[in-house]
Amino acid sequence: MKTLRHVFLGAVLLLLYAPIFVMIVFSFNSANSTSIFEGFSLRWYENLFLYGGDLFDALRNTLTLALLSSVVSTVLGTVTAVGIFKMRSKYLKSTVMSVTNIPMMNPEVVTGISMMLMFVFIGRILNVANSVNFATILIAHITFCLPYVILNVLPKLKQTDEHLTEAAMDLGCSPFQAFFKAVLPSITPGIIVGFIMSFTLSLDDFVISYFTNGTYQTLPLLIYSMTRKPMKPDVYALESIMFIIILVLMILLNIIQSDDNKAKGVRK
């Protein structure tokens, strides 16, 4: 039975990571082929950095969008989580949480289309020529990243000693200072995890970006437009670099969560 579980786990992992492994291998292919490996070469990485203007422009747009949306989502999500945590009414708190989780549970195509229609409607009311642009795609990304920040910060607030703020105020802090000096350090791991999750979610989003981008070209949208003709291996090289970056972020996220769990165990 144990062997069968290991075989099943190995098959699942192979199914999940085989495409990524193939992509990385063919990014080092010396030939202009995505099906026959003819030899090891850094040709496509060199080609990417020398001639990958459109790819790097799209990557810059994607990183700018992901960074801005994750920063705004982290700030708004932290403030919202504190507000939800302070609510007295359990019914109101449950209602707000249910509403907050809708963007996360809703199918992306529904969220994308509904937001596009809303932006077009508002644009016509305001008589704006381009109803969808960078501002609209930024708002859309903030909308679907926000619940993930809230869900990561709320548990940290619940784990925080409820008398911590009172103790800080007894020592002369204002409520504002008490939050930043006493509460914020204890919920920082949740904030960092929420930020990393928001960044990675925004980085690879396609569906919502497709409906709300206007002329703002992100990397997933550019790659989708390139699939109508044979894909060049320099795209494999760029995606391999991005996979390594995301892998590092995920390892960092796990280390933060592990250290936080160990710290809680020591406190107990």
C-alpha positions in Angstrom: 0.0 0.0 0.0 2.8 2.4 0.9 4.6 1.6 -2.5 1.3 2.3 -4.3 1.0 5.7 -2.6 4.6 6.6 -3.6 3.9 5.5 -7.2 0.7 7.5 -7.3 2.5 10.6 -5.9 5.4 10.2 -8.4 2.9 10.0 -11.3 1.1 13.1 -10.1 4.4 15.1 -9.7 5.5 13.8 -13.2 2.2 15.0 -14.7 2.6 18.4 -13.1 6.2 19.1 -13.8 7.1 17.2 -17.0 5.9 20.1 -19.2 8.1 22.6 -17.3 11.1 20.2 -17.4 10.6 19.8 -21.2 10.4 23.6 -21.6 13.6 24.1 -19.6 15.5 21.4 -21.6 14.5 22.8 -25.0 15.5 26.3 -23.9 19.0 25.0 -24.2 18.5 23.4 -27.6 21.0 24.4 -30.2 18.5 24.0 -33.0 15.4 26.1 -33.9 13.1 23.3 -32.9 10.7 22.7 -30.1 10.5 18.9 -30.7 14.0 17.6 -31.5 16.9 18.3 -29.1 20.1 18.5 -31.2 22.6 19.7 -28.7 23.2 22.0 -25.7 23.6 25.7 -26.3 22.9 29.1 -24.7 21.9 30.4 -28.1 18.4 31.3 -27.1 19.3 32.9 -23.9 21.8 35.1 -25.8 19.1 35.8 -28.5 16.6 36.7 -25.8 18.9 39.3 -24.2 20.1 40.7 -27.5 16.9 40.8 -29.6 14.0 40.1 -27.2 12.8 43.7 -27.2 9.1 42.9 -27.4 9.4 40.1 -24.8 11.3 42.4 -22.4 8.8 45.2 -22.9 6.0 42.9 -22.0 8.0 41.5 -19.1 8.6 45.0 -17.8 4.9 45.8 -18.1 4.0 42.6 -16.3 6.5 43.2 -13.4 5.3 46.8 -13.1 1.7 45.7 -12.9 2.4 42.9 -10.5 4.5 45.1 -8.2 1.9 47.9 -8.1 -1.1 45.6 -7.7 0.6 43.6 -5.0 1.7 46.6 -3.0 -1.7 48.3 -3.1 -3.4 44.9 -2.4 -1.1 44.3 0.6 -1.8 47.8 2.1 -5.6 47.6 1.5 -5.8 44.0 2.5 -4.0 44.6 5.8 -6.2 47.5 6.7 -9.3 45.5 5.7 -8.2 42.5 7.7 -7.7 44.8 10.8 -11.2 46.3 10.2 -12.8 42.8 9.9 -11.0 41.6 13.0 -12.2 44.6 15.0 -15.9 44.0 14.1 -18.1 43.1 17.0 -21.0 41.5 15.2 -20.3 37.9 14.1 -23.1 38.2 11.5 -21.6 41.3 10.0 -18.1 39.8 10.0 -19.3 36.6 8.3 -21.2 38.7 5.7 -18.1 40.9 4.9 -15.9 37.8 4.7 -18.3 36.1 2.2 -18.4 39.3 0.1 -14.6 39.5 0.2 -14.1 35.9 -0.9 -16.3 36.4 -4.0 -13.5 37.5 -6.4 -11.4 34.5 -5.3 -14.2 31.9 -5.7 -15.7 33.5 -8.9 -14.6 32.0 -12.2 -12.0 34.3 -13.8 -13.9 34.6 -17.1 -16.9 35.9 -15.2 -14.8 38.4 -13.2 -13.0 39.6 -16.3 -16.2 40.1 -18.4 -18.1 41.8 -15.6 -15.2 44.2 -14.9 -14.8 45.0 -18.5 -18.5 45.8 -18.8 -18.3 48.0 -15.7 -15.3 49.9 -17.0 -16.9 50.4 -20.4 -20.2 51.6 -18.7 -18.3 54.1 -16.5 -16.2 55.2 -19.5 -19.3 56.1 -21.5 -20.8 58.0 -18.6 -17.5 60.0 -18.2 -17.2 60.2 -22.0 -13.7 58.6 -21.9 -12.4 57.4 -25.3 -10.4 54.5 -24.0 -12.5 52.8 -21.4 -9.9 50.1 -20.7 -6.3 51.0 -20.1 -3.5 50.5 -17.5 -5.7 51.9 -14.7 -8.5 49.4 -15.4 -6.2 46.4 -15.5 -4.5 47.6 -12.3 -7.9 47.9 -10.5 -8.8 44.4 -11.8 -5.6 42.8 -10.5 -6.0 44.5 -7.1 -9.6 43.2 -6.9 -8.6 39.5 -7.3 -5.4 39.8 -5.2 -7.1 41.5 -2.2 -8.8 38.4 -0.7 -5.6 36.5 -0.6 -3.9 39.2 1.5 -6.9 39.3 3.8 -6.9 35.5 4.3 -3.2 35.6 5.2 -3.3 38.5 7.6 -6.5 37.6 9.5 -5.1 34.4 11.1 -2.1 36.3 12.3 -4.3 38.9 13.9 -6.3 36.1 15.6 -3.0 34.6 16.9 -1.8 38.0 18.3 -2.3 38.5 22.0 -5.4 40.7 22.4 -3.8 42.6 25.3 -0.7 43.6 23.3 -2.3 46.9 22.1 -3.5 47.7 25.6 0.0 47.1 27.1 1.6 49.4 24.5 -0.9 52.1 25.2 -0.3 51.8 28.9 3.4 52.4 28.2 2.5 55.7 26.5 1.8 54.8 22.9 -1.2 56.2 21.0 -3.5 53.7 19.3 -1.8 54.4 16.0 1.7 53.9 17.5 0.5 50.8 19.4 -0.5 49.2 16.2 2.8 49.8 14.4 5.0 49.0 17.3 3.1 46.1 18.9 0.7 44.5 16.4 2.4 45.0 13.0 5.6 43.0 13.9 3.5 40.0 14.9 1.4 40.0 11.7 4.4 40.8 9.4 4.8 37.1 8.2 1.2 37.1 7.1 1.7 40.4 5.3 4.8 39.1 3.5 3.1 35.9 2.4 0.0 37.9 1.2 2.3 40.1 -0.8 4.2 37.2 -2.4 0.9 35.5 -3.3 -0.5 38.7 -4.8 2.7 39.2 -6.8 2.7 35.7 -8.3 -1.0 35.7 -9.0 -0.8 39.0 -10.8 2.4 37.9 -12.7 0.8 35.0 -14.5 -2.8 36.2 -14.9 -4.2 35.9 -18.4 -8.0 35.7 -18.4 -8.9 38.9 -16.4 -6.0 40.8 -18.1 -7.4 39.8 -21.5 -10.7 41.6 -20.9 -9.4 44.7 -19.0 -6.0 45.5 -20.6 -6.9 47.8 -23.5 -3.5 48.3 -25.3 -1.4 47.4 -22.2 0.5 44.3 -23.2 1.5 41.9 -20.5 3.7 38.8 -21.0 0.9 36.2 -20.9 -1.1 38.3 -23.5 2.0 38.6 -25.7 2.7 34.8 -25.5 -0.9 34.0 -26.3 -0.7 36.2 -29.5 2.5 34.4 -30.4 0.9 30.9 -30.3 -0.8 31.6 -33.6 2.5 30.9 -35.3 5.4 28.6 -34.4 6.9 29.5 -31.0 10.5 30.5 -30.9 12.7 28.8 -28.2 13.7 32.2 -26.8 10.3 32.3 -25.3 11.2 29.0 -23.6 14.3 30.7 -22.2 12.3 33.6 -20.8 9.7 31.3 -19.2 12.5 29.2 -17.7 14.0 32.2 -16.0 10.5 33.2 -14.7 9.9 29.7 -13.4 13.2 29.9 -11.4 12.2 33.3 -10.0 8.7 32.0 -9.0 10.3 28.8 -7.5 12.7 31.0 -5.4 9.7 33.1 -4.2 7.8 29.9 -3.3 10.8 28.6 -1.3 11.0 31.9 0.5 7.3 31.8 1.3 7.7 28.3 2.8 10.7 29.4 4.8 8.8 32.4 6.2 5.8 30.2 7.1 8.1 27.5 8.6 10.0 30.1 10.8 6.7 31.6 11.9 5.4 28.2 12.9 8.6 27.4 14.9 8.4 30.8 16.6 4.8 30.1 17.6 5.9 26.7 18.9 8.6 28.3 21.1 6.1 30.8 22.5 3.7 28.0 23.4 
